[in-house]
Every structure is written in structure tokens, then in C-alpha cells.
């Protein structure tokens, strides 16, 4: 696709976009396609719910290789009724500025036709970063491969908005995301179409795809770009890309990163796993994710004044522990209702940036303002691992407070998001935890977090987590310096 095609104006829009890969990526007959989709989705219908999933990330290879991975994500949304479905993929056939949104054409597959949403398409085309380039869609499979899943699952016939991204410029990707964000609502579903590692050995693919998955789950666009480029710089043999649709992933991250969205890996495989056609010397990786907003029950919102009040309580507590006059005049009437609620917490005490104590509690037997008072007192003088704080240290004391959401049991470690979730491991009378900050500082993967926590914190050996109870929680973290 040549660059100058972006400047053409098209007076005629095709009424239908005929299938380009039927018979190659998926069956060309209606009966065979329905039978295959039934088989692919049968395992995952049980996992579907009415929860508000905003987006899914799915592969777009031939169904015999990646269909059951895609089905794991589609199965999660099978009981929902999105009004519009935005299908976003990256061009396989050429680069061009911005993105092309298919204007008006019905998509045709062996299952029939599906309508594009002309009002939304026309609205997007008012944005300079969206154009309609017919040749960007004519042979592109990244969109087409998703259509039969959508037709088969959603009987209420939602409209689609097919978008092919042609740019690799991150400023343009940011602008594309800005244009799409108003539509990223509970009533719509975003389908991000991409495969992951291309053509390394199976062992290398598993490692690379794990890094990419862990990074996506942190919902951090700059980190995603850094990791993707870092993997490329390692020159892993035969690795052509970490994800052919990385620009589509970056678009999604640009939409979600400033809000509490949770990415969950629901299925992973690679082409080498296929019994008949698999080649473990050169594989393509396939990952499926769901993206949803965290439940309000998992989120704690504290104002700056409320955080400062907790820091003042912690300081007064250390004054009391060191037999020094208290600095702040506080009374029970000063305490807002949210600080009287029951949360777990951790308090770390530093003197001149040297850690002098860290004590936490998951117990919900005291209101937050009282638990902070107790933890600050104990962390300053009763943490046997460190030198106690003295009165002469008070001018240099600093606190880091973590207010914790309730513990939530984990049934699958893929639910854990390093850097967002803290982990708590319990086995018999032994237990250990890592705050969310640990993964941010170390860059550890889920397995590394669990192994280190089990061995160094719980004392049950690095593999002890495999038959232990595992919980996650989130934290509001703040300090006075």
C-alpha cells in the first residue's frame, strides 16, 4: 500500500466487504463453520457471565491453530449484549498514517452479513487521524477472522466498527486512542486482534509471550513500549515481532492506563502445540485477555487531606513511642468517616531514607485511623529487624503508608497483576506477603513473586505456594516526602 493513497477521496463505497480468507483461516461453508465454532466455544460457555468486560484481546490466525484461544475470551462475553463492537487490528499489508475505518460496507462471511455502524464511522471520520482506505480492508484478515465469532455468539446483532491501524507513530496512536475513548463504555465491546511472538522456537516464544502478558497486565503504556523494544534489542533468533498488532495493543493501553482497568490472561498457546501441523522450531504465540474495570469494592479513594491526617497520626504515634511531645493536636472529631472504616494497612518508617521498621496487619478488628496509630508505634520501636527510632530521629522521620483492600482468594495465578496486586500466601500456620510496590521495584513476574514470597516471607520453600492458599489485594500508597 503506497503512502499517497491516504490522500485519495473515494466517492463510491462498496456495499459489501466479501470474505478474503474463508476456506483458509476458517471453513468456507456455513455448516462446517458453525460446527467448528460450537466445538471451540463449548468448553468456555460455562465461564461466561454478565460482568462488564470492556475489551478482549484475541488472536487472528487460522482457527485450527488459535481458534480455541480466541474462544476462551469470546466465551467470557457470550452472555453480554454490547450495542457496538469496535474491532481493531494492525495492517499486515502496509503502513499509512493514522487508521482506516471501514465506511458503510457490510461484512460478509459464510454465516451471513453484519452491519457496520455508519453514524459512529462518520463521526470518527471527522477526526484527521481516521480515514477510509478501501484497500486497507480488502484483503486484511485481522478484522475478518473475528467476524464469525461475533456473528455466532451475539444473536442481538450488534453493529461493528472495523478499524485497521497503519501507523507506528506513538503520537498518532495516542490521537487515535483519544478519538476512540468516548466509545470505551459499558455498552460497547472493543476487540483487539493480534497474535504475539512470531517465529522463534517454542521455548523462546513461551518466555517472550510471558513477558508481554505480564507487562500488559500492568496497564502501563510506557512500560509496554520499553519491554517490547527491550525484547527486540536482545535479537532472539528468528523473532520477527513480539506482537504483530502491537500498535493496536498500544492504542488500548492509551485508553485504559489512567484508570483502574484490570487485564486478565485467560488462555495461552502457540502454533507448535498443534498435533499435526505444529513445528516447535518456528512458532507463533497466541494469547487471549479480558479487560474490565475493577469493582468499586476493590478501590479505596482517599483525599490528600485524609492521607495527610493519617500521616499526622503516624507521626504522633512515633512521638509517643519515643516519649516525645506530640506535634499535632488531633481529636476524634477530626476523623472523617472513611478513616473509621475497617481496612488492613502497612506502615514503613524511614530515617534519612534508611528503613527502620515495617509492620502490617490484615486484621479488620480496628478502624483505619487506629490501626495506623498502632502500626506506626510498633514499626518505630518494635520491629526487631531494625534499629529503633529515637527522639533525635524525629526531625528526619518519613512514613510510607499502604491502605489495603480486603483479601480476595485466587483460583488461578493468571489473575494476579504484578505491580497492581499485592500477594498473601498462607499454608498452615505460616504466611507471607509482598505489597504491590515490590513488583514495581523488582520487575518480577507472577511466578517470581510467588516463589520469593513463599521462600523468603512465608518460609515454606520456593515451590510452597503451589499447594498454599493465595490471596490478592490492592493498596493506596502514600508518604510524607
C-alpha positions in Angstrom: 0.0 0.0 0.0 1.6 3.2 -1.1 1.7 6.3 1.1 -0.1 8.6 -1.4 -3.3 6.5 -1.2 -4.1 8.3 2.0 -4.8 11.5 0.1 -7.4 10.0 -2.3 -11.1 10.7 -1.9 -13.5 7.9 -2.6 -16.9 8.8 -3.9 -18.1 5.2 -4.0 -18.2 2.9 -1.0 -18.6 -0.9 -1.7 -21.9 -2.2 -0.3 -20.3 -5.4 0.9 -16.9 -6.5 2.0 -16.6 -10.0 0.7 -14.6 -12.6 2.7 -10.9 -12.8 1.7 -9.7 -15.8 3.9 -12.8 -18.1 4.1 -11.6 -21.6 3.3 -8.1 -20.8 4.5 -8.3 -19.3 8.0 -11.8 -20.8 8.8 -14.3 -23.1 6.9 -15.9 -21.7 3.8 -19.2 -23.4 4.3 -21.8 -22.3 6.8 -22.4 -25.8 8.3 -18.7 -26.6 8.8 -18.1 -23.1 10.3 -21.0 -23.4 12.8 -19.8 -26.9 13.8 -16.3 -25.7 14.4 -17.4 -22.6 16.4 -19.7 -24.8 18.5 -16.8 -27.1 19.3 -14.4 -24.2 20.0 -16.8 -22.4 22.3 -18.4 -25.4 24.1 -15.7 -25.5 26.8 -16.0 -21.8 27.6 -19.7 -21.2 27.7 -19.7 -22.2 31.3 -17.3 -19.3 32.2 -19.5 -16.6 30.6 -21.2 -14.1 32.9 -22.9 -10.8 32.7 -19.9 -8.9 34.1 -18.9 -5.7 32.3 -15.9 -6.7 30.2 -14.9 -3.6 28.2 -12.4 -5.3 25.8 -10.9 -8.6 24.8 -7.6 -9.3 23.2 -7.7 -12.3 20.8 -5.5 -13.9 18.1 -6.3 -13.9 14.4 -4.6 -17.0 13.0 -6.3 -19.9 11.4 -8.9 -21.4 13.7 -7.2 -24.8 13.8 -4.2 -23.0 15.5 -5.6 -20.2 17.5 -9.4 -20.6 17.5 -9.6 -22.2 20.9 -7.5 -19.4 22.4 -9.8 -16.8 20.9 -12.8 -18.8 22.1 -11.6 -18.5 25.7 -12.1 -14.7 25.5 -15.2 -14.8 23.4 -16.7 -17.3 25.8 -16.3 -14.7 28.7 -18.6 -12.2 26.8 -21.1 -14.7 25.3 -23.9 -13.7 27.7 -23.3 -9.9 27.3 -25.2 -7.7 24.8 -22.8 -5.0 23.5 -24.5 -2.3 21.4 -21.5 -1.8 19.2 -18.3 -3.8 18.7 -15.1 -2.0 17.8 -12.7 -4.4 16.0 -9.2 -3.0 16.0 -6.3 -4.6 14.2 -2.9 -3.6 12.7 -2.4 -3.7 9.0 -0.4 -6.7 7.7 0.0 -5.2 4.2 1.4 -1.8 4.5 1.9 1.3 6.6 -0.1 4.5 6.3 -0.8 7.5 8.6 -3.4 7.1 11.3 -6.1 4.4 11.0 -8.6 3.3 8.3 -12.2 2.8 9.5 -14.4 0.8 7.0 -17.2 3.1 5.9 -20.6 1.6 5.3 -19.7 -1.8 3.9 -21.5 -4.9 5.3 -19.0 -7.6 6.2 -19.9 -11.0 4.6 -18.9 -14.4 6.0 -20.4 -17.9 5.4 -22.7 -17.0 8.4 -24.2 -14.1 6.6 -23.7 -10.3 6.8 -23.1 -7.9 9.7 -23.6 -4.2 9.6 -21.1 -1.5 10.2 -22.3 1.4 12.3 -22.4 4.3 9.9 -23.1 7.1 12.4 -20.1 6.1 14.5 -17.9 5.6 11.4 -18.9 9.0 10.1 -18.2 10.6 13.5 -14.7 9.1 13.6 -14.0 10.2 10.0 -14.3 13.8 11.2 -11.1 13.2 13.1 -7.9 13.8 11.0 -6.4 10.6 12.3 -9.1 8.4 10.8 -9.6 7.9 7.1 -11.4 5.4 4.8 -8.9 3.4 2.7 -10.8 0.5 0.9 -7.5 -1.3 0.2 -6.6 -1.4 3.9 -9.6 -3.7 4.4 -10.0 -5.6 1.2 -7.6 -8.5 1.9 -6.9 -7.8 5.7 -7.6 -10.8 7.8 -7.1 -9.2 11.2 -10.7 -8.0 11.2 -12.3 -10.7 9.2 -11.2 -13.6 11.4 -13.1 -12.1 14.3 -16.4 -11.6 12.5 -17.7 -15.3 12.6 -17.1 -15.4 16.3 -19.2 -12.2 16.7 -21.9 -13.4 14.4 -22.2 -16.8 16.1 -22.2 -15.5 19.7 -24.3 -12.3 19.6 -27.8 -13.1 18.5 -29.0 -9.5 19.1 -27.0 -8.4 16.1 -24.7 -5.6 17.3 -23.1 -3.3 14.7 -19.4 -3.3 14.2 -16.8 -0.6 13.7 -13.8 -2.2 11.8 -10.6 -0.2 12.3 -7.2 -1.1 10.7 -4.2 0.9 12.2 -1.5 1.8 9.7 0.8 4.0 11.7 3.6 3.1 14.1 4.0 6.7 15.3 3.2 6.8 19.0 1.8 10.3 18.9 -0.6 9.3 16.2 -1.6 6.2 18.2 -2.3 8.5 21.2 -4.5 10.6 18.9 -6.4 7.5 17.6 -6.9 6.4 21.2 -8.2 9.8 22.2 -10.8 9.6 19.3 -11.9 6.2 20.5 -12.0 6.7 24.2 -15.5 8.3 24.3 -16.8 5.0 23.0 -15.0 2.9 25.5 -18.1 2.4 27.7 -20.0 -0.4 29.3 -22.5 -0.6 26.4 -19.7 -1.3 23.8 -17.1 -4.0 23.4 -13.6 -3.5 22.0 -12.0 -6.5 20.3 -8.2 -6.1 19.8 -7.0 -8.5 17.2 -3.3 -9.6 17.4 -1.0 -12.6 17.6 2.0 -12.5 19.8 5.6 -13.8 19.2 6.4 -14.6 15.6 8.7 -17.5 14.6 11.1 -18.1 17.5 11.5 -21.6 19.0 8.7 -22.8 21.2 10.8 -22.3 24.4 11.6 -18.7 23.4 8.1 -18.0 22.4 6.8 -19.0 25.8 9.3 -16.8 27.6 8.7 -13.8 25.3 4.9 -14.1 25.4 5.0 -14.4 29.2 7.0 -11.1 29.4 4.5 -9.4 27.1 1.5 -10.7 29.1 2.9 -9.7 32.4 3.6 -6.2 31.0 0.1 -5.8 29.5 -1.4 -6.8 32.9 0.3 -3.8 34.5 -1.7 -1.5 32.3 1.2 0.8 31.8 1.8 2.1 28.2 5.4 3.4 28.7 6.4 0.2 30.3 4.8 -1.8 27.5 6.8 0.2 24.9 10.0 -0.2 26.9 9.6 -4.0 27.3 8.7 -4.5 23.6 11.7 -2.6 22.5 13.9 -4.3 25.1 13.0 -7.7 23.8 13.7 -6.7 20.2 17.1 -5.5 21.3 18.0 -9.0 22.6 18.0 -10.3 19.0 16.3 -13.6 19.9 16.8 -16.0 16.9 14.0 -15.8 14.4 11.9 -13.5 16.5 10.4 -11.1 14.0 7.9 -9.4 16.4 6.6 -9.7 19.9 3.1 -8.9 18.6 2.1 -8.2 15.1 -0.7 -6.0 16.5 1.5 -4.1 19.0 0.1 -0.7 17.7 -3.4 -1.9 18.4 -2.3 -3.0 21.9 -0.7 0.4 22.5 -4.0 2.0 21.4 -5.9 0.1 24.0 -3.3 0.9 26.7 -3.6 4.6 25.8 -7.3 4.3 26.6 -7.0 2.3 29.8 -3.8 3.3 31.6 -5.0 6.2 33.6 -8.0 4.3 35.0 -8.2 1.1 37.2 -8.7 -1.4 34.4 -7.7 -5.0 35.1 -6.2 -7.1 32.3 -6.5 -10.9 32.8 -4.8 -13.5 30.7 -7.4 -16.2 30.1 -5.6 -18.5 27.6 -2.2 -19.0 26.0 -1.0 -21.4 23.3 1.4 -21.4 20.4 1.3 -23.0 17.0 3.8 -25.7 17.9 1.2 -27.3 20.1 -0.8 -28.4 17.1 -0.6 -32.2 16.9 -0.5 -32.4 13.1 1.0 -29.2 11.9 3.0 -27.9 14.9 6.6 -27.0 14.4 8.4 -26.1 17.6 11.3 -24.7 15.8 9.3 -21.8 14.4 6.1 -20.9 16.3 3.6 -18.1 16.6 2.2 -17.3 20.1 -1.5 -16.7 20.8 -2.8 -15.0 24.0 -6.4 -14.1 25.0 -7.2 -11.5 27.6 -10.2 -9.8 29.1 -10.1 -6.2 30.3 -12.6 -4.9 32.8 -12.8 -2.1 35.3 -12.1 -3.0 38.8 -15.0 -3.4 41.1 -15.7 -0.4 43.3 -15.4 -2.6 46.3 -11.8 -3.1 45.4 -11.0 0.6 45.2 -10.2 2.9 48.1 -10.3 6.6 47.5 -8.6 8.9 50.0 -8.3 12.7 49.5 -5.0 14.5 50.1 -6.3 15.9 53.4 -7.3 12.4 54.6 -3.8 11.0 53.6 -2.2 13.9 55.5 -4.3 13.2 58.5 -3.1 9.6 58.6 0.5 10.7 58.3 0.0 13.1 61.2 -1.5 10.2 63.3 1.6 8.1 62.4 3.9 10.9 63.4 2.2 11.5 66.8 2.4 7.7 67.4 6.2 7.7 66.9 6.4 10.7 69.2 4.5 8.7 71.8 6.8 5.7 71.2 9.9 7.8 71.8 8.5 9.6 74.8 8.5 12.9 72.9 5.8 15.7 72.8 3.2 15.1 70.2 3.4 17.6 67.3 -0.3 17.5 66.1 -3.4 18.3 68.1 -5.9 15.7 67.0 -9.3 14.7 68.4 -11.8 12.0 67.4 -14.0 14.8 65.9 -11.2 15.4 63.4 -11.6 11.9 61.9 -13.7 11.6 58.8 -16.0 8.6 58.3 -13.8 6.9 55.7 -10.9 6.6 58.2 -13.3 5.0 60.6 -13.8 2.1 58.2 -12.0 -1.2 58.6 -9.1 -1.8 56.3 -5.8 -3.6 56.6 -2.6 -1.5 56.3 1.2 -1.4 56.4 3.4 1.3 57.8 7.0 1.7 56.9 9.2 4.1 58.9 12.3 5.6 57.5 15.0 7.9 59.0 17.1 9.7 56.4 15.8 7.2 53.8 17.0 4.3 55.9 14.3 1.8 56.7 13.9 1.5 60.4 10.7 -0.6 60.6 7.8 -2.1 58.6 4.8 -3.6 60.3 1.4 -4.5 58.7 -1.9 -6.1 59.5 -4.7 -7.7 57.5 -6.8 -7.8 60.6 -10.1 -5.9 60.4 -10.6 -5.5 64.2 -9.9 -1.8 64.4 -10.8 1.2 62.3 -8.2 2.5 59.9 -7.1 5.5 61.9 -6.5 3.3 65.0 -4.6 0.6 63.0 -2.3 3.3 61.6 -1.6 4.6 65.1 -0.7 1.1 66.3 1.4 0.1 63.3 3.4 3.3 63.3 4.1 2.8 67.0 5.2 -0.8 66.5 7.2 -0.2 63.3 9.2 2.6 65.0 10.4 0.7 68.1 9.2 -2.9 68.0 10.4 -4.3 64.6 13.3 -6.4 65.8 15.0 -6.4 62.4 15.9 -2.7 62.6 17.4 -0.1 65.0 14.5 1.5 66.9 13.7 5.1 66.2 14.8 7.6 68.9 13.7 11.1 69.8 16.7 12.6 68.0 15.5 11.0 64.8 12.1 12.7 64.7 13.2 15.6 62.5 14.2 13.1 59.8 11.5 10.6 60.1 9.4 9.6 57.0 6.4 7.3 56.6 5.1 5.2 53.7 1.5 4.1 54.4 -0.3 1.4 52.4 -4.0 1.1 53.0 -5.2 -2.3 51.8 -8.4 -3.6 50.2 -9.9 -6.8 51.6 -8.1 -10.1 50.7 -9.5 -11.9 47.7 -8.8 -15.6 47.1 -7.1 -16.5 43.8 -8.1 -19.6 41.9 -5.7 -19.1 39.0 -2.4 -17.3 39.3 -3.0 -15.7 35.9 -5.5 -13.5 37.8 -2.5 -11.8 39.6 -1.3 -8.5 38.2 2.2 -7.7 39.3 2.5 -4.0 40.4 -1.2 -3.7 40.9 -1.9 -6.7 43.2 -0.2 -7.4 46.5 0.0 -11.2 47.3 -0.6 -13.0 50.5 0.4 -16.7 50.8 -0.9 -18.9 53.7 0.0 -22.5 54.4 -1.0 -23.9 57.8 0.4 -21.5 60.4 2.9 -19.9 58.1 2.2 -16.9 55.9 3.9 -14.1 54.0 3.1 -11.2 51.8 4.5 -8.8 49.3 3.0 -5.4 48.8 2.2 -4.2 45.2 5.3 -2.0 45.4 7.6 -5.0 45.4 6.8 -6.0 41.8 7.2 -2.4 40.7 10.7 -2.2 42.2 11.9 -5.6 41.2 10.1 -6.2 37.9 9.3 -9.8 39.0 6.8 -11.9 37.1 4.0 -13.6 38.9 6.0 -16.8 39.3 9.0 -14.9 40.7 6.8 -13.1 43.1 5.2 -16.2 44.4 8.4 -18.2 44.6 10.2 -15.4 46.5 7.3 -14.7 48.8 6.9 -18.4 49.6 10.6 -18.9 50.3 11.6 -15.6 51.9 8.5 -14.4 53.6 6.4 -17.5 54.4 9.3 -19.8 54.9 7.6 -22.7 53.0 10.2 -23.1 50.2 10.2 -21.6 46.8 7.6 -24.1 45.5 5.5 -24.0 48.6 3.0 -21.6 47.0 1.8 -24.4 44.7 -0.3 -26.0 47.4 -0.9 -23.0 49.6 -3.8 -20.5 49.8 -3.1 -17.5 47.7 -4.8 -14.1 48.1 -4.5 -10.7 46.4 -5.3 -7.2 47.5 -4.6 -3.7 46.2 -3.2 -0.7 48.1 -3.4 3.0 48.2 0.2 4.1 48.9 1.4 7.5 50.0 4.2 9.1 52.0 5.1 12.4 53.6 8.2 13.1 51.5 
